[in-house]
């Protein structure tokens, strides 16, 4: 559990130190891609807590979901159809479901510890 926390801290530090500028025109695509990536991260944490984590599934899901979500947003933008809303709904609901499962895991662990 320590390794993911170290990875997150390194990512935050690199994000603050390195000057990465994304053009404003790409911000809708990046926001959807970040949402999809966060969904994968929370899913990975959940799988790790359930002892079902598979590295290849996580990596392929992380990049695949991000690319698929950004691609859907781009295609929808070109067709003038808000397809990105489907990605927001799907990844957003899964993100909250995974967070709820992670929260329940830690609450149950705390209850067991204080019994």
MODELLER restraints for C-alpha pairs under 7 A, 6 or more apart:
rsr = mdl.restraints
at = mdl.atoms
rsr.add(forms.Gaussian(group=physical.xy_distance, feature=features.Distance(at['CA:29:A'], at['CA:70:A']), mean=4.81, stdev=0.5))
rsr.add(forms.Gaussian(group=physical.xy_distance, feature=features.Distance(at['CA:29:A'], at['CA:73:A']), mean=5.91, stdev=0.5))
rsr.add(forms.Gaussian(group=physical.xy_distance, feature=features.Distance(at['CA:29:A'], at['CA:74:A']), mean=6.70, stdev=0.5))
rsr.add(forms.Gaussian(group=physical.xy_distance, feature=features.Distance(at['CA:30:A'], at['CA:70:A']), mean=6.71, stdev=0.5))
rsr.add(forms.Gaussian(group=physical.xy_distance, feature=features.Distance(at['CA:32:A'], at['CA:69:A']), mean=5.97, stdev=0.5))
rsr.add(forms.Gaussian(group=physical.xy_distance, feature=features.Distance(at['CA:32:A'], at['CA:70:A']), mean=5.96, stdev=0.5))
rsr.add(forms.Gaussian(group=physical.xy_distance, feature=features.Distance(at['CA:32:A'], at['CA:88:A']), mean=6.80, stdev=0.5))
rsr.add(forms.Gaussian(group=physical.xy_distance, feature=features.Distance(at['CA:33:A'], at['CA:66:A']), mean=4.25, stdev=0.5))
rsr.add(forms.Gaussian(group=physical.xy_distance, feature=features.Distance(at['CA:33:A'], at['CA:67:A']), mean=6.64, stdev=0.5))
rsr.add(forms.Gaussian(group=physical.xy_distance, feature=features.Distance(at['CA:33:A'], at['CA:69:A']), mean=5.67, stdev=0.5))
rsr.add(forms.Gaussian(group=physical.xy_distance, feature=features.Distance(at['CA:33:A'], at['CA:70:A']), mean=5.27, stdev=0.5))
rsr.add(forms.Gaussian(group=physical.xy_distance, feature=features.Distance(at['CA:34:A'], at['CA:66:A']), mean=6.78, stdev=0.5))
rsr.add(forms.Gaussian(group=physical.xy_distance, feature=features.Distance(at['CA:35:A'], at['CA:91:A']), mean=6.60, stdev=0.5))
rsr.add(forms.Gaussian(group=physical.xy_distance, feature=features.Distance(at['CA:36:A'], at['CA:65:A']), mean=5.55, stdev=0.5))
rsr.add(forms.Gaussian(group=physical.xy_distance, feature=features.Distance(at['CA:36:A'], at['CA:66:A']), mean=5.09, stdev=0.5))
rsr.add(forms.Gaussian(group=physical.xy_distance, feature=features.Distance(at['CA:36:A'], at['CA:69:A']), mean=6.65, stdev=0.5))
rsr.add(forms.Gaussian(group=physical.xy_distance, feature=features.Distance(at['CA:36:A'], at['CA:91:A']), mean=5.70, stdev=0.5))
rsr.add(forms.Gaussian(group=physical.xy_distance, feature=features.Distance(at['CA:37:A'], at['CA:62:A']), mean=5.33, stdev=0.5))
rsr.add(forms.Gaussian(group=physical.xy_distance, feature=features.Distance(at['CA:37:A'], at['CA:65:A']), mean=6.72, stdev=0.5))
rsr.add(forms.Gaussian(group=physical.xy_distance, feature=features.Distance(at['CA:37:A'], at['CA:66:A']), mean=5.55, stdev=0.5))
rsr.add(forms.Gaussian(group=physical.xy_distance, feature=features.Distance(at['CA:39:A'], at['CA:91:A']), mean=5.94, stdev=0.5))
rsr.add(forms.Gaussian(group=physical.xy_distance, feature=features.Distance(at['CA:39:A'], at['CA:94:A']), mean=6.52, stdev=0.5))
rsr.add(forms.Gaussian(group=physical.xy_distance, feature=features.Distance(at['CA:39:A'], at['CA:95:A']), mean=4.75, stdev=0.5))
rsr.add(forms.Gaussian(group=physical.xy_distance, feature=features.Distance(at['CA:40:A'], at['CA:58:A']), mean=6.84, stdev=0.5))
rsr.add(forms.Gaussian(group=physical.xy_distance, feature=features.Distance(at['CA:40:A'], at['CA:61:A']), mean=6.34, stdev=0.5))
rsr.add(forms.Gaussian(group=physical.xy_distance, feature=features.Distance(at['CA:40:A'], at['CA:62:A']), mean=5.21, stdev=0.5))
rsr.add(forms.Gaussian(group=physical.xy_distance, feature=features.Distance(at['CA:42:A'], at['CA:95:A']), mean=6.48, stdev=0.5))
rsr.add(forms.Gaussian(group=physical.xy_distance, feature=features.Distance(at['CA:42:A'], at['CA:98:A']), mean=5.88, stdev=0.5))
rsr.add(forms.Gaussian(group=physical.xy_distance, feature=features.Distance(at['CA:42:A'], at['CA:99:A']), mean=6.55, stdev=0.5))
rsr.add(forms.Gaussian(group=physical.xy_distance, feature=features.Distance(at['CA:43:A'], at['CA:98:A']), mean=5.85, stdev=0.5))
rsr.add(forms.Gaussian(group=physical.xy_distance, feature=features.Distance(at['CA:44:A'], at['CA:53:A']), mean=6.44, stdev=0.5))
rsr.add(forms.Gaussian(group=physical.xy_distance, feature=features.Distance(at['CA:44:A'], at['CA:58:A']), mean=6.22, stdev=0.5))
rsr.add(forms.Gaussian(group=physical.xy_distance, feature=features.Distance(at['CA:46:A'], at['CA:98:A']), mean=6.33, stdev=0.5))
rsr.add(forms.Gaussian(group=physical.xy_distance, feature=features.Distance(at['CA:46:A'], at['CA:101:A']), mean=6.95, stdev=0.5))
rsr.add(forms.Gaussian(group=physical.xy_distance, feature=features.Distance(at['CA:46:A'], at['CA:102:A']), mean=5.76, stdev=0.5))
rsr.add(forms.Gaussian(group=physical.xy_distance, feature=features.Distance(at['CA:47:A'], at['CA:53:A']), mean=4.68, stdev=0.5))
rsr.add(forms.Gaussian(group=physical.xy_distance, feature=features.Distance(at['CA:69:A'], at['CA:87:A']), mean=5.92, stdev=0.5))
rsr.add(forms.Gaussian(group=physical.xy_distance, feature=features.Distance(at['CA:72:A'], at['CA:83:A']), mean=6.29, stdev=0.5))
rsr.add(forms.Gaussian(group=physical.xy_distance, feature=features.Distance(at['CA:72:A'], at['CA:84:A']), mean=6.13, stdev=0.5))
rsr.add(forms.Gaussian(group=physical.xy_distance, feature=features.Distance(at['CA:73:A'], at['CA:83:A']), mean=6.06, stdev=0.5))
rsr.add(forms.Gaussian(group=physical.xy_distance, feature=features.Distance(at['CA:73:A'], at['CA:84:A']), mean=4.55, stdev=0.5))
rsr.add(forms.Gaussian(group=physical.xy_distance, feature=features.Distance(at['CA:76:A'], at['CA:82:A']), mean=5.50, stdev=0.5))
rsr.add(forms.Gaussian(group=physical.xy_distance, feature=features.Distance(at['CA:76:A'], at['CA:83:A']), mean=4.90, stdev=0.5))
rsr.add(forms.Gaussian(group=physical.xy_distance, feature=features.Distance(at['CA:76:A'], at['CA:84:A']), mean=6.66, stdev=0.5))
